[in-house]
């Protein structure tokens, strides 16, 4: 440390933008308080992050580390959005190759690093000899679902256990996986993989080797789940706030997307986006498209052609004639859309989302009610937690295989956007805006986190 009040904090997120962005938001909040940040990732990932405000750039240093070559990993694939989901374990293998250069950076850094903040992937971060903080980029409810670190992946449970709310939770809850989600979780995270270290073991070791757990959430939203988390961990569990990203200047409000939104009635458009990693089949893409069509409501669909479908070009996989039949009422924006700016637009009245935590935060900070279509990982648990709070409605699916049909899509969209049944959802989502968009309230959580860091260092002297 340079003095008693400032730290040098090293950020080491997993190579997914659903992790990189929350780490960057936390970095900016810490830099505002005078702390020096070293933000580590690959060069291509760092170049794809949003610009840091000029007044913070002297305190946030981006540190590129070259990603080692791994057989099966295409050249230039440095984040999960560059790959089909089936290849992410090769990316983890390459990520593990950053261990030695990372440790070398820590040993050579000046000023000396005071803290390393990382997530589930960098289970080896503590080998650098600097106190580590596990940063949970999921809701508190999701982290609590998996129990104590010592229980994660022990093999004492069954697939069925993943579909039942944990008995350790002292209040009624529906937070659990559907059967089809549990199957996918078991295949994706609980089995041996190309990296040699399954995700459950990464998470377990990362939690066990950390001094603190930083949780991207707040007690204003998840007070009950924070109490569960505190009882599960033998170390401080500290809310850092929701860290909602702000819309960029109105200069970005141009082009096809905003030309379309500007012509729509306020609150009438359902914005559809399934994140940077979710993949759905050609058949399911057709059902989603046809559901939007038969809903009769205006829509804006941000369709990432590289990852939203399993194979092929995105436009080719839309139903024949779909864009022509919905012209004027709907727009498919292939490639990319500025999500925060879109959600902030007055024409948007709802958000059909995969339920990644960052996307949920972005939608709720503008009071947008949710149509929920979780795809994998934590998303199903997140959807259950949002449903309990009456913030959205899930698209009905087959419990065994996860299949959803066009009628289910249309029904969920209509209920959330205009239906009488959706009045409470719309009201609750609007109410959440007071929590999610309150920057002063959220900044107080960061202040509490910094105080916790200072108290810990004083106690360890």
ChimeraX attribute file (.defattr): number of C-alpha atoms within 10 A of each C-alpha:
attribute: neighborCount
match mode: 1-to-1
recipient: residues
	/A:1	16
	/A:2	13
	/A:3	6
	/A:4	9
	/A:5	13
	/A:6	17
	/A:7	24
	/A:8	22
	/A:9	23
	/A:10	25
	/A:11	25
	/A:12	22
	/A:13	25
	/A:14	22
	/A:15	20
	/A:16	17
	/A:17	20
	/A:18	21
	/A:19	20
	/A:20	22
	/A:21	17
	/A:22	22
	/A:23	24
	/A:24	21
	/A:25	17
	/A:26	21
	/A:27	23
	/A:28	22
	/A:29	18
	/A:30	24
	/A:31	22
	/A:32	13
	/A:33	16
	/A:34	15
	/A:35	20
	/A:36	26
	/A:37	28
	/A:38	20
	/A:39	21
	/A:40	21
	/A:41	26
	/A:42	18
	/A:43	15
	/A:44	16
	/A:45	18
	/A:46	16
	/A:47	12
	/A:48	9
	/A:49	12
	/A:50	10
	/A:51	9
	/A:52	14
	/A:53	10
	/A:54	8
	/A:55	10
	/A:56	19
	/A:57	15
	/A:58	12
	/A:59	20
	/A:60	22
	/A:61	14
	/A:62	17
	/A:63	17
	/A:64	15
	/A:65	15
	/A:66	15
	/A:67	19
	/A:68	14
	/A:69	15
	/A:70	15
	/A:71	9
	/A:72	9
	/A:73	19
	/A:74	14
	/A:75	9
	/A:76	11
	/A:77	15
	/A:78	22
	/A:79	22
	/A:80	21
	/A:81	21
	/A:82	19
	/A:83	19
	/A:84	17
	/A:85	15
	/A:86	8
	/A:87	15
	/A:88	23
	/A:89	22
	/A:90	21
	/A:91	26
	/A:92	24
	/A:93	20
	/A:94	20
	/A:95	24
	/A:96	19
	/A:97	16
	/A:98	19
	/A:99	17
	/A:100	14
	/A:101	12
	/A:102	20
	/A:103	18
	/A:104	12
	/A:105	16
	/A:106	20
	/A:107	14
	/A:108	11
	/A:109	13
	/A:110	11
	/A:111	12
	/A:112	15
	/A:113	23
	/A:114	18
	/A:115	21
	/A:116	24
	/A:117	22
	/A:118	26
	/A:119	25
	/A:120	20
	/A:121	23
	/A:122	22
	/A:123	24
	/A:124	17
	/A:125	25
	/A:126	19
	/A:127	14
	/A:128	18
	/A:129	13
	/A:130	18
	/A:131	18
	/A:132	25
	/A:133	23
	/A:134	24
	/A:135	30
	/A:136	22
	/A:137	25
	/A:138	20
	/A:139	26
	/A:140	27
	/A:141	24
	/A:142	23
	/A:143	19
	/A:144	22
	/A:145	21
	/A:146	17
	/A:147	18
	/A:148	17
	/A:149	19
	/A:150	13
	/A:151	12
	/A:152	18
	/A:153	18
	/A:154	11
	/A:155	8
	/A:156	8
	/A:157	11
	/A:158	10
	/A:159	13
	/A:160	12
	/A:161	13
	/A:162	21
	/A:163	18
	/A:164	15
	/A:165	15
	/A:166	18
	/A:167	10
	/A:168	12
	/A:169	18
	/A:170	11
	/A:171	9
	/A:172	10
	/A:173	15
	/A:174	15
	/A:175	25
	/A:176	25
	/A:177	26
	/A:178	21
	/A:179	19
	/A:180	17
	/A:181	25
	/A:182	22
	/A:183	17
	/A:184	15
	/A:185	18
	/A:186	15
	/A:187	12
	/A:188	20
	/A:189	18
	/A:190	17
	/A:191	14
	/A:192	15
	/A:193	17
	/A:194	13
	/A:195	16
	/A:196	13
	/A:197	19
	/A:198	19
	/A:199	21
	/A:200	22
	/A:201	20
	/A:202	19
	/A:203	19
	/A:204	19
	/A:205	20
	/A:206	24
	/A:207	26
	/A:208	18
	/A:209	17
	/A:210	21
	/A:211	19
	/A:212	23
	/A:213	24
	/A:214	21
	/A:215	23
	/A:216	23
	/A:217	27
	/A:218	22
	/A:219	16
	/A:220	13
	/A:221	17
	/A:222	15
	/A:223	13
	/A:224	15
	/A:225	21
	/A:226	23
	/A:227	16
	/A:228	20
	/A:229	25
	/A:230	15
	/A:231	16
	/A:232	17
	/A:233	18
	/A:234	14
	/A:235	14
	/A:236	15
	/A:237	23
	/A:238	25
	/A:239	24
	/A:240	26
	/A:241	26
	/A:242	31
	/A:243	27
	/A:244	23
	/A:245	17
	/A:246	14
	/A:247	16
	/A:248	12
	/A:249	8
	/A:250	8
	/A:251	6
	/A:252	11
	/A:253	17
	/A:254	11
	/A:255	8
	/A:256	12
	/A:257	19
	/A:258	18
	/A:259	11
	/A:260	17
	/A:261	23
	/A:262	15
	/A:263	11
	/A:264	19
	/A:265	13
	/A:266	13
	/A:267	16
	/A:268	18
	/A:269	23
	/A:270	28
	/A:271	26
	/A:272	21
	/A:273	23
	/A:274	24
	/A:275	23
	/A:276	22
	/A:277	25
	/A:278	21
	/A:279	21
	/A:280	17
	/A:281	13
	/A:282	19
	/A:283	15
	/A:284	16
	/A:285	21
	/A:286	19
	/A:287	22
	/A:288	23
	/A:289	20
	/A:290	19
	/A:291	21
	/A:292	27
	/A:293	21
	/A:294	15
	/A:295	19
	/A:296	14
	/A:297	18
	/A:298	24
	/A:299	28
	/A:300	24
	/A:301	21
	/A:302	23
	/A:303	22
	/A:304	23
	/A:305	20
	/A:306	20
	/A:307	25
	/A:308	26
	/A:309	22
	/A:310	17
	/A:311	15
	/A:312	13
	/A:313	15
	/A:314	20
	/A:315	15
	/A:316	10
	/A:317	17
	/A:318	19
	/A:319	16
	/A:320	11
	/A:321	8
	/A:322	17
	/A:323	17
	/A:324	9
	/A:325	11
	/A:326	18
	/A:327	11
	/A:328	13
	/A:329	17
	/A:330	25
	/A:331	19
	/A:332	20
	/A:333	16
	/A:334	15
	/A:335	13
	/A:336	14
	/A:337	18
	/A:338	14
	/A:339	18
	/A:340	19
	/A:341	17
	/A:342	20
	/A:343	24
	/A:344	18
	/A:345	19
	/A:346	16
	/A:347	22
	/A:348	23
	/A:349	26
	/A:350	29
	/A:351	30
	/A:352	29
	/A:353	23
	/A:354	26
	/A:355	29
	/A:356	26
	/A:357	23
	/A:358	22
	/A:359	21
	/A:360	24
	/A:361	24
	/A:362	25
	/A:363	28
	/A:364	26
	/A:365	26
	/A:366	24
	/A:367	27
	/A:368	34
	/A:369	30
	/A:370	33
	/A:371	29
	/A:372	29
	/A:373	23
	/A:374	24
	/A:375	21
	/A:376	20
	/A:377	18
	/A:378	20
	/A:379	22
	/A:380	25
	/A:381	25
	/A:382	25
	/A:383	29
	/A:384	25
	/A:385	22
	/A:386	20
	/A:387	19
	/A:388	14
	/A:389	13
	/A:390	18
	/A:391	28
	/A:392	29
	/A:393	24
	/A:394	23
	/A:395	20
	/A:396	17
	/A:397	16
	/A:398	12
	/A:399	12
	/A:400	12
	/A:401	13
	/A:402	14
	/A:403	13
	/A:404	19
	/A:405	19
	/A:406	20
	/A:407	18
	/A:408	18
	/A:409	27
	/A:410	22
	/A:411	19
	/A:412	23
	/A:413	28
	/A:414	21
	/A:415	19
	/A:416	28
	/A:417	26
	/A:418	16
	/A:419	13
	/A:420	11
	/A:421	12
	/A:422	21
	/A:423	15
	/A:424	15
	/A:425	23
	/A:426	24
	/A:427	15
	/A:428	19
	/A:429	25
	/A:430	18
	/A:431	17
	/A:432	23
	/A:433	17
	/A:434	15
	/A:435	19
	/A:436	26
	/A:437	21
	/A:438	15
	/A:439	16
	/A:440	9
	/A:441	16
	/A:442	21
	/A:443	17
	/A:444	14
	/A:445	21
	/A:446	21
	/A:447	16
	/A:448	15
	/A:449	20
	/A:450	20
	/A:451	13
	/A:452	16
	/A:453	19
	/A:454	15
	/A:455	11
	/A:456	14
	/A:457	14
	/A:458	10
	/A:459	7
	/A:460	6
	/A:461	5
